[in-house]
Amino acid sequence: MQYSNNIITKLIEFINKDDFLSTLGIAIRAFDTQGLPVPINETYFSFSCKENSSVFARSEENEPIVKDSLTINLSCFSPLKKSAYSAHNLTEKVISAICSEFGENISGFSIGETQYDDDVKSYKIVGNIYFDFSS
């Protein structure tokens, strides 16, 4: 089984250590950061697990196979001082970089519309990254 916690940790480290991506915003674990200012004054890429599932099967040789599917939620929170379309562009750039880095296990992604998040007074764009693993 693939654990979402491990994948999210790798995604956060990848973004925060990358010379280019780290200039776009700060990657964090959703619901794990205390004391964020409201309204926010920086861009945050917040990761959480939306779904984690395993399917047990057998190969043609009757060997056991485990197929894990994970959907990782990426919420981009961008300050209102930036434009709504730039927040969407940031989300696209980050997900594109993730797909380039982790592509062998990514089956696809989706990015939703730009919304206003009243809790942190920011733009919010939600994307989903679909991971597949076989063992």
VMD Tcl script that builds the backbone (N, CA, C; Angstrom):
set m [mol new atoms 405]
animate dup $m
set s [atomselect $m all]
$s set {name element resname resid chain x y z} {
  {N N MET 1 A 0.838 -1.185 0.000}
  {CA C MET 1 A 0.000 0.000 0.000}
  {C C MET 1 A 0.880 1.244 0.000}
  {N N GLN 2 A 0.489 2.209 -0.801}
  {CA C GLN 2 A 1.157 3.502 -0.811}
  {C C GLN 2 A 0.455 4.409 0.203}
  {N N TYR 3 A 1.233 5.051 1.054}
  {CA C TYR 3 A 0.666 5.921 2.063}
  {C C TYR 3 A 0.672 7.363 1.566}
  {N N SER 4 A -0.489 8.005 1.641}
  {CA C SER 4 A -0.606 9.378 1.154}
  {C C SER 4 A 0.329 10.323 1.902}
  {N N ASN 5 A 0.535 10.075 3.177}
  {CA C ASN 5 A 1.420 10.923 3.972}
  {C C ASN 5 A 2.825 10.983 3.364}
  {N N ASN 6 A 3.337 9.836 2.914}
  {CA C ASN 6 A 4.672 9.799 2.319}
  {C C ASN 6 A 4.720 10.572 1.005}
  {N N ILE 7 A 3.697 10.418 0.190}
  {CA C ILE 7 A 3.664 11.120 -1.095}
  {C C ILE 7 A 3.549 12.626 -0.874}
  {N N ILE 8 A 2.696 13.041 0.039}
  {CA C ILE 8 A 2.535 14.467 0.326}
  {C C ILE 8 A 3.840 15.060 0.842}
  {N N THR 9 A 4.544 14.338 1.700}
  {CA C THR 9 A 5.840 14.816 2.199}
  {C C THR 9 A 6.811 15.023 1.048}
  {N N LYS 10 A 6.863 14.083 0.104}
  {CA C LYS 10 A 7.750 14.219 -1.057}
  {C C LYS 10 A 7.366 15.415 -1.922}
  {N N LEU 11 A 6.071 15.636 -2.116}
  {CA C LEU 11 A 5.618 16.769 -2.917}
  {C C LEU 11 A 5.994 18.097 -2.257}
  {N N ILE 12 A 5.787 18.202 -0.960}
  {CA C ILE 12 A 6.125 19.427 -0.226}
  {C C ILE 12 A 7.626 19.691 -0.299}
  {N N GLU 13 A 8.432 18.669 -0.064}
  {CA C GLU 13 A 9.885 18.833 -0.131}
  {C C GLU 13 A 10.329 19.229 -1.530}
  {N N PHE 14 A 9.746 18.614 -2.546}
  {CA C PHE 14 A 10.092 18.929 -3.928}
  {C C PHE 14 A 9.854 20.409 -4.230}
  {N N ILE 15 A 8.690 20.919 -3.873}
  {CA C ILE 15 A 8.373 22.317 -4.170}
  {C C ILE 15 A 9.234 23.269 -3.357}
  {N N ASN 16 A 9.357 23.029 -2.057}
  {CA C ASN 16 A 10.081 23.965 -1.191}
  {C C ASN 16 A 11.584 23.960 -1.418}
  {N N LYS 17 A 12.126 22.894 -2.008}
  {CA C LYS 17 A 13.573 22.834 -2.278}
  {C C LYS 17 A 13.931 23.243 -3.702}
  {N N ASP 18 A 12.953 23.284 -4.587}
  {CA C ASP 18 A 13.214 23.634 -5.980}
  {C C ASP 18 A 13.466 25.134 -6.112}
  {N N ASP 19 A 14.537 25.492 -6.825}
  {CA C ASP 19 A 14.929 26.896 -6.954}
  {C C ASP 19 A 13.842 27.758 -7.577}
  {N N PHE 20 A 13.129 27.235 -8.561}
  {CA C PHE 20 A 12.079 28.011 -9.224}
  {C C PHE 20 A 10.748 27.929 -8.481}
  {N N LEU 21 A 10.312 26.715 -8.175}
  {CA C LEU 21 A 8.995 26.537 -7.558}
  {C C LEU 21 A 8.887 27.215 -6.200}
  {N N SER 22 A 9.971 27.229 -5.448}
  {CA C SER 22 A 9.942 27.838 -4.115}
  {C C SER 22 A 9.738 29.348 -4.186}
  {N N THR 23 A 10.015 29.955 -5.344}
  {CA C THR 23 A 9.759 31.390 -5.492}
  {C C THR 23 A 8.285 31.675 -5.783}
  {N N LEU 24 A 7.534 30.660 -6.184}
  {CA C LEU 24 A 6.122 30.838 -6.513}
  {C C LEU 24 A 5.225 30.816 -5.283}
  {N N GLY 25 A 5.636 30.065 -4.261}
  {CA C GLY 25 A 4.826 29.944 -3.057}
  {C C GLY 25 A 5.419 28.920 -2.111}
  {N N ILE 26 A 4.744 28.722 -1.004}
  {CA C ILE 26 A 5.199 27.816 0.044}
  {C C ILE 26 A 4.291 26.596 0.071}
  {N N ALA 27 A 4.877 25.415 -0.021}
  {CA C ALA 27 A 4.108 24.175 0.058}
  {C C ALA 27 A 3.922 23.787 1.521}
  {N N ILE 28 A 2.695 23.442 1.871}
  {CA C ILE 28 A 2.360 23.069 3.246}
  {C C ILE 28 A 1.418 21.863 3.237}
  {N N ARG 29 A 1.311 21.229 4.375}
  {CA C ARG 29 A 0.343 20.151 4.555}
  {C C ARG 29 A -0.969 20.800 5.001}
  {N N ALA 30 A -2.059 20.428 4.383}
  {CA C ALA 30 A -3.358 21.014 4.714}
  {C C ALA 30 A -3.694 20.775 6.180}
  {N N PHE 31 A -4.311 21.738 6.771}
  {CA C PHE 31 A -4.809 21.657 8.149}
  {C C PHE 31 A -3.692 21.508 9.183}
  {N N ASP 32 A -2.441 21.780 8.780}
  {CA C ASP 32 A -1.317 21.521 9.682}
  {C C ASP 32 A -0.513 22.780 9.999}
  {N N THR 33 A -0.923 23.918 9.505}
  {CA C THR 33 A -0.147 25.133 9.709}
  {C C THR 33 A -0.940 26.101 10.571}
  {N N GLN 34 A -0.454 26.324 11.763}
  {CA C GLN 34 A -1.096 27.251 12.691}
  {C C GLN 34 A -0.612 28.673 12.427}
  {N N GLY 35 A -1.463 29.624 12.664}
  {CA C GLY 35 A -1.046 31.015 12.666}
  {C C GLY 35 A -0.871 31.664 11.309}
  {N N LEU 36 A -1.471 31.120 10.267}
  {CA C LEU 36 A -1.405 31.808 8.986}
  {C C LEU 36 A -2.161 33.120 9.101}
  {N N PRO 37 A -1.594 34.205 8.558}
  {CA C PRO 37 A -2.289 35.488 8.660}
  {C C PRO 37 A -3.558 35.497 7.794}
  {N N VAL 38 A -4.544 36.255 8.238}
  {CA C VAL 38 A -5.773 36.448 7.462}
  {C C VAL 38 A -5.954 37.947 7.305}
  {N N PRO 39 A -5.980 38.461 6.105}
  {CA C PRO 39 A -5.821 37.731 4.850}
  {C C PRO 39 A -4.370 37.293 4.653}
  {N N ILE 40 A -4.195 36.241 3.848}
  {CA C ILE 40 A -2.837 35.758 3.601}
  {C C ILE 40 A -2.091 36.782 2.745}
  {N N ASN 41 A -0.763 36.805 2.892}
  {CA C ASN 41 A 0.049 37.742 2.115}
  {C C ASN 41 A 1.060 37.035 1.222}
  {N N GLU 42 A 1.029 35.704 1.217}
  {CA C GLU 42 A 1.882 34.896 0.349}
  {C C GLU 42 A 1.022 33.820 -0.295}
  {N N THR 43 A 1.576 33.195 -1.327}
  {CA C THR 43 A 0.893 32.090 -1.973}
  {C C THR 43 A 1.252 30.796 -1.256}
  {N N TYR 44 A 0.246 29.963 -0.997}
  {CA C TYR 44 A 0.445 28.675 -0.344}
  {C C TYR 44 A -0.103 27.567 -1.236}
  {N N PHE 45 A 0.651 26.474 -1.320}
  {CA C PHE 45 A 0.217 25.267 -2.002}
  {C C PHE 45 A -0.038 24.227 -0.920}
  {N N SER 46 A -1.286 23.929 -0.685}
  {CA C SER 46 A -1.704 23.094 0.436}
  {C C SER 46 A -2.105 21.703 -0.065}
  {N N PHE 47 A -1.484 20.664 0.500}
  {CA C PHE 47 A -1.700 19.288 0.043}
  {C C PHE 47 A -2.475 18.475 1.073}
  {N N SER 48 A -3.402 17.657 0.576}
  {CA C SER 48 A -4.126 16.700 1.411}
  {C C SER 48 A -4.502 15.503 0.547}
  {N N CYS 49 A -4.882 14.422 1.205}
  {CA C CYS 49 A -5.320 13.234 0.487}
  {C C CYS 49 A -6.828 13.293 0.309}
  {N N LYS 50 A -7.260 13.174 -0.936}
  {CA C LYS 50 A -8.692 13.144 -1.209}
  {C C LYS 50 A -9.210 11.713 -1.183}
  {N N GLU 51 A -8.390 10.773 -1.712}
  {CA C GLU 51 A -8.815 9.375 -1.753}
  {C C GLU 51 A -7.592 8.475 -1.869}
  {N N ASN 52 A -7.657 7.330 -1.224}
  {CA C ASN 52 A -6.605 6.325 -1.307}
  {C C ASN 52 A -7.298 4.962 -1.376}
  {N N SER 53 A -7.022 4.208 -2.437}
  {CA C SER 53 A -7.675 2.908 -2.572}
  {C C SER 53 A -6.690 1.872 -3.104}
  {N N SER 54 A -6.958 0.610 -2.778}
  {CA C SER 54 A -6.152 -0.511 -3.260}
  {C C SER 54 A -7.070 -1.554 -3.869}
  {N N VAL 55 A -6.592 -2.168 -4.943}
  {CA C VAL 55 A -7.299 -3.269 -5.586}
  {C C VAL 55 A -6.349 -4.458 -5.591}
  {N N PHE 56 A -6.855 -5.606 -5.168}
  {CA C PHE 56 A -6.058 -6.819 -5.128}
  {C C PHE 56 A -6.480 -7.707 -6.289}
  {N N ALA 57 A -5.483 -8.162 -7.065}
  {CA C ALA 57 A -5.776 -8.973 -8.250}
  {C C ALA 57 A -4.687 -10.032 -8.403}
  {N N ARG 58 A -4.775 -10.765 -9.504}
  {CA C ARG 58 A -3.779 -11.778 -9.831}
  {C C ARG 58 A -3.312 -11.556 -11.265}
  {N N SER 59 A -2.020 -11.768 -11.477}
  {CA C SER 59 A -1.455 -11.653 -12.815}
  {C C SER 59 A -1.811 -12.886 -13.633}
  {N N GLU 60 A -1.420 -12.891 -14.907}
  {CA C GLU 60 A -1.663 -14.056 -15.763}
  {C C GLU 60 A -0.943 -15.291 -15.242}
  {N N GLU 61 A 0.143 -15.056 -14.495}
  {CA C GLU 61 A 0.907 -16.155 -13.892}
  {C C GLU 61 A 0.374 -16.508 -12.512}
  {N N ASN 62 A -0.787 -15.946 -12.156}
  {CA C ASN 62 A -1.443 -16.178 -10.876}
  {C C ASN 62 A -0.660 -15.604 -9.686}
  {N N GLU 63 A 0.182 -14.614 -9.949}
  {CA C GLU 63 A 0.908 -13.917 -8.878}
  {C C GLU 63 A 0.027 -12.792 -8.340}
  {N N PRO 64 A 0.092 -12.552 -7.024}
  {CA C PRO 64 A -0.720 -11.460 -6.470}
  {C C PRO 64 A -0.216 -10.090 -6.947}
  {N N ILE 65 A -1.156 -9.230 -7.261}
  {CA C ILE 65 A -0.860 -7.856 -7.688}
  {C C ILE 65 A -1.680 -6.905 -6.817}
  {N N VAL 66 A -1.058 -5.828 -6.403}
  {CA C VAL 66 A -1.758 -4.775 -5.676}
  {C C VAL 66 A -1.670 -3.504 -6.514}
  {N N LYS 67 A -2.820 -2.921 -6.805}
  {CA C LYS 67 A -2.879 -1.670 -7.547}
  {C C LYS 67 A -3.422 -0.598 -6.617}
  {N N ASP 68 A -2.564 0.381 -6.326}
  {CA C ASP 68 A -2.954 1.490 -5.451}
  {C C ASP 68 A -3.270 2.716 -6.293}
  {N N SER 69 A -4.341 3.398 -5.939}
  {CA C SER 69 A -4.716 4.655 -6.583}
  {C C SER 69 A -4.901 5.707 -5.502}
  {N N LEU 70 A -4.228 6.841 -5.686}
  {CA C LEU 70 A -4.356 7.943 -4.737}
  {C C LEU 70 A -4.732 9.202 -5.491}
  {N N THR 71 A -5.613 9.971 -4.893}
  {CA C THR 71 A -5.913 11.298 -5.407}
  {C C THR 71 A -5.435 12.288 -4.364}
  {N N ILE 72 A -4.458 13.094 -4.771}
  {CA C ILE 72 A -3.904 14.113 -3.884}
  {C C ILE 72 A -4.502 15.451 -4.277}
  {N N ASN 73 A -5.045 16.139 -3.301}
  {CA C ASN 73 A -5.660 17.443 -3.496}
  {C C ASN 73 A -4.604 18.524 -3.299}
  {N N LEU 74 A -4.484 19.413 -4.260}
  {CA C LEU 74 A -3.613 20.582 -4.147}
  {C C LEU 74 A -4.498 21.814 -4.190}
  {N N SER 75 A -4.522 22.562 -3.097}
  {CA C SER 75 A -5.257 23.819 -3.056}
  {C C SER 75 A -4.246 24.954 -3.079}
  {N N CYS 76 A -4.370 25.811 -4.080}
  {CA C CYS 76 A -3.504 26.977 -4.178}
  {C C CYS 76 A -4.264 28.168 -3.607}
  {N N PHE 77 A -3.705 28.780 -2.572}
  {CA C PHE 77 A -4.274 29.983 -1.967}
  {C C PHE 77 A -3.384 31.152 -2.345}
  {N N SER 78 A -3.959 32.141 -3.000}
  {CA C SER 78 A -3.179 33.268 -3.491}
  {C C SER 78 A -3.778 34.576 -2.970}
  {N N PRO 79 A -2.924 35.513 -2.541}
  {CA C PRO 79 A -3.435 36.774 -1.997}
  {C C PRO 79 A -4.256 37.550 -3.030}
  {N N LEU 80 A -5.189 38.324 -2.548}
  {CA C LEU 80 A -6.045 39.113 -3.429}
  {C C LEU 80 A -5.280 40.227 -4.140}
  {N N LYS 81 A -4.086 40.562 -3.643}
  {CA C LYS 81 A -3.291 41.603 -4.316}
  {C C LYS 81 A -2.767 41.115 -5.672}
  {N N LYS 82 A -2.804 39.801 -5.895}
  {CA C LYS 82 A -2.452 39.233 -7.192}
  {C C LYS 82 A -3.735 39.021 -7.985}
  {N N SER 83 A -3.611 38.845 -9.273}
  {CA C SER 83 A -4.809 38.641 -10.092}
  {C C SER 83 A -5.287 37.201 -9.994}
  {N N ALA 84 A -6.575 37.010 -10.257}
  {CA C ALA 84 A -7.167 35.671 -10.204}
  {C C ALA 84 A -6.548 34.763 -11.250}
  {N N TYR 85 A -6.292 35.277 -12.446}
  {CA C TYR 85 A -5.721 34.420 -13.484}
  {C C TYR 85 A -4.281 34.036 -13.171}
  {N N SER 86 A -3.536 34.896 -12.465}
  {CA C SER 86 A -2.164 34.515 -12.111}
  {C C SER 86 A -2.167 33.394 -11.083}
  {N N ALA 87 A -3.158 33.366 -10.208}
  {CA C ALA 87 A -3.276 32.275 -9.235}
  {C C ALA 87 A -3.529 30.959 -9.959}
  {N N HIS 88 A -4.356 30.994 -10.967}
  {CA C HIS 88 A -4.631 29.785 -11.743}
  {C C HIS 88 A -3.374 29.350 -12.490}
  {N N ASN 89 A -2.646 30.303 -13.050}
  {CA C ASN 89 A -1.392 29.989 -13.752}
  {C C ASN 89 A -0.370 29.351 -12.821}
  {N N LEU 90 A -0.288 29.835 -11.579}
  {CA C LEU 90 A 0.643 29.242 -10.605}
  {C C LEU 90 A 0.292 27.783 -10.349}
  {N N THR 91 A -0.989 27.506 -10.210}
  {CA C THR 91 A -1.431 26.132 -9.974}
  {C C THR 91 A -1.038 25.245 -11.144}
  {N N GLU 92 A -1.242 25.745 -12.359}
  {CA C GLU 92 A -0.861 24.979 -13.545}
  {C C GLU 92 A 0.645 24.722 -13.587}
  {N N LYS 93 A 1.452 25.724 -13.259}
  {CA C LYS 93 A 2.913 25.560 -13.273}
  {C C LYS 93 A 3.368 24.528 -12.246}
  {N N VAL 94 A 2.797 24.586 -11.059}
  {CA C VAL 94 A 3.199 23.656 -9.997}
  {C C VAL 94 A 2.789 22.230 -10.355}
  {N N ILE 95 A 1.572 22.042 -10.819}
  {CA C ILE 95 A 1.140 20.690 -11.176}
  {C C ILE 95 A 1.928 20.163 -12.365}
  {N N SER 96 A 2.243 21.009 -13.316}
  {CA C SER 96 A 3.067 20.596 -14.459}
  {C C SER 96 A 4.443 20.128 -13.997}
  {N N ALA 97 A 5.054 20.852 -13.067}
  {CA C ALA 97 A 6.360 20.464 -12.535}
  {C C ALA 97 A 6.273 19.151 -11.762}
  {N N ILE 98 A 5.198 18.975 -11.001}
  {CA C ILE 98 A 4.992 17.719 -10.264}
  {C C ILE 98 A 4.872 16.561 -11.245}
  {N N CYS 99 A 4.117 16.763 -12.320}
  {CA C CYS 99 A 3.950 15.704 -13.327}
  {C C CYS 99 A 5.284 15.366 -13.990}
  {N N SER 100 A 6.119 16.355 -14.216}
  {CA C SER 100 A 7.442 16.095 -14.802}
  {C C SER 100 A 8.328 15.305 -13.849}
  {N N GLU 101 A 8.259 15.624 -12.572}
  {CA C GLU 101 A 9.119 14.982 -11.574}
  {C C GLU 101 A 8.630 13.588 -11.188}
  {N N PHE 102 A 7.326 13.405 -11.055}
  {CA C PHE 102 A 6.760 12.157 -10.541}
  {C C PHE 102 A 5.921 11.430 -11.596}
  {N N GLY 103 A 6.131 11.756 -12.858}
  {CA C GLY 103 A 5.278 11.312 -13.954}
  {C C GLY 103 A 5.079 9.824 -14.091}
  {N N GLU 104 A 6.057 9.020 -13.696}
  {CA C GLU 104 A 5.910 7.572 -13.876}
  {C C GLU 104 A 4.760 7.007 -13.060}
  {N N ASN 105 A 4.315 7.734 -12.042}
  {CA C ASN 105 A 3.212 7.256 -11.209}
  {C C ASN 105 A 1.964 8.125 -11.302}
  {N N ILE 106 A 1.960 9.104 -12.182}
  {CA C ILE 106 A 0.809 9.991 -12.318}
  {C C ILE 106 A 0.025 9.603 -13.559}
  {N N SER 107 A -1.267 9.370 -13.365}
  {CA C SER 107 A -2.118 9.019 -14.500}
  {C C SER 107 A -2.872 10.222 -15.050}
  {N N GLY 108 A -2.892 11.335 -14.317}
  {CA C GLY 108 A -3.560 12.531 -14.800}
  {C C GLY 108 A -3.743 13.546 -13.691}
  {N N PHE 109 A -4.370 14.663 -14.054}
  {CA C PHE 109 A -4.671 15.706 -13.078}
  {C C PHE 109 A -5.852 16.521 -13.574}
  {N N SER 110 A -6.432 17.286 -12.682}
  {CA C SER 110 A -7.489 18.228 -13.043}
  {C C SER 110 A -7.311 19.478 -12.189}
  {N N ILE 111 A -7.709 20.609 -12.767}
  {CA C ILE 111 A -7.631 21.879 -12.056}
  {C C ILE 111 A -8.992 22.554 -12.177}
  {N N GLY 112 A -9.554 22.929 -11.047}
  {CA C GLY 112 A -10.879 23.548 -11.032}
  {C C GLY 112 A -10.819 25.048 -11.270}
  {N N GLU 113 A -11.958 25.670 -11.088}
  {CA C GLU 113 A -12.079 27.107 -11.318}
  {C C GLU 113 A -11.517 27.903 -10.141}
  {N N THR 114 A -11.212 29.140 -10.403}
  {CA C THR 114 A -10.760 30.048 -9.357}
  {C C THR 114 A -11.961 30.478 -8.529}
  {N N GLN 115 A -11.801 30.385 -7.210}
  {CA C GLN 115 A -12.872 30.756 -6.286}
  {C C GLN 115 A -12.325 31.742 -5.262}
  {N N TYR 116 A -13.216 32.346 -4.511}
  {CA C TYR 116 A -12.835 33.191 -3.388}
  {C C TYR 116 A -13.014 32.383 -2.113}
  {N N ASP 117 A -11.966 32.332 -1.280}
  {CA C ASP 117 A -12.041 31.617 -0.004}
  {C C ASP 117 A -12.205 32.643 1.112}
  {N N ASP 118 A -13.370 32.642 1.737}
  {CA C ASP 118 A -13.688 33.634 2.764}
  {C C ASP 118 A -12.901 33.417 4.055}
  {N N ASP 119 A -12.488 32.157 4.328}
  {CA C ASP 119 A -11.770 31.874 5.579}
  {C C ASP 119 A -10.415 32.573 5.628}
  {N N VAL 120 A -9.691 32.577 4.519}
  {CA C VAL 120 A -8.357 33.203 4.514}
  {C C VAL 120 A -8.306 34.427 3.610}
  {N N LYS 121 A -9.469 34.841 3.098}
  {CA C LYS 121 A -9.574 36.043 2.275}
  {C C LYS 121 A -8.576 36.002 1.124}
  {N N SER 122 A -8.724 34.975 0.285}
  {CA C SER 122 A -7.791 34.789 -0.821}
  {C C SER 122 A -8.485 34.123 -1.992}
  {N N TYR 123 A -7.774 34.076 -3.113}
  {CA C TYR 123 A -8.204 33.235 -4.222}
  {C C TYR 123 A -7.840 31.798 -3.877}
  {N N LYS 124 A -8.668 30.864 -4.337}
  {CA C LYS 124 A -8.403 29.447 -4.099}
  {C C LYS 124 A -8.678 28.677 -5.385}
  {N N ILE 125 A -7.711 27.889 -5.772}
  {CA C ILE 125 A -7.859 27.008 -6.916}
  {C C ILE 125 A -7.554 25.604 -6.425}
  {N N VAL 126 A -8.454 24.660 -6.691}
  {CA C VAL 126 A -8.257 23.287 -6.250}
  {C C VAL 126 A -7.907 22.422 -7.452}
  {N N GLY 127 A -6.821 21.685 -7.309}
  {CA C GLY 127 A -6.427 20.719 -8.315}
  {C C GLY 127 A -6.338 19.338 -7.707}
  {N N ASN 128 A -6.492 18.327 -8.521}
  {CA C ASN 128 A -6.351 16.950 -8.078}
  {C C ASN 128 A -5.307 16.278 -8.936}
  {N N ILE 129 A -4.414 15.539 -8.295}
  {CA C ILE 129 A -3.376 14.794 -8.995}
  {C C ILE 129 A -3.649 13.325 -8.732}
  {N N TYR 130 A -3.725 12.545 -9.818}
  {CA C TYR 130 A -4.100 11.138 -9.723}
  {C C TYR 130 A -2.846 10.267 -9.860}
  {N N PHE 131 A -2.544 9.520 -8.802}
  {CA C PHE 131 A -1.391 8.628 -8.771}
  {C C PHE 131 A -1.855 7.187 -8.877}
  {N N ASP 132 A -1.084 6.366 -9.601}
  {CA C ASP 132 A -1.331 4.926 -9.688}
  {C C ASP 132 A -0.016 4.187 -9.449}
  {N N PHE 133 A -0.086 3.138 -8.633}
  {CA C PHE 133 A 1.072 2.300 -8.324}
  {C C PHE 133 A 0.665 0.838 -8.454}
  {N N SER 134 A 1.569 0.008 -8.936}
  {CA C SER 134 A 1.323 -1.436 -8.998}
  {C C SER 134 A 2.496 -2.150 -8.355}
  {N N SER 135 A 2.177 -3.201 -7.624}
  {CA C SER 135 A 3.250 -4.011 -7.035}
  {C C SER 135 A 2.825 -5.467 -6.996}
}
mol reanalyze $m
mol bondsrecalc $m
mol representation Tube
mol addrep $m
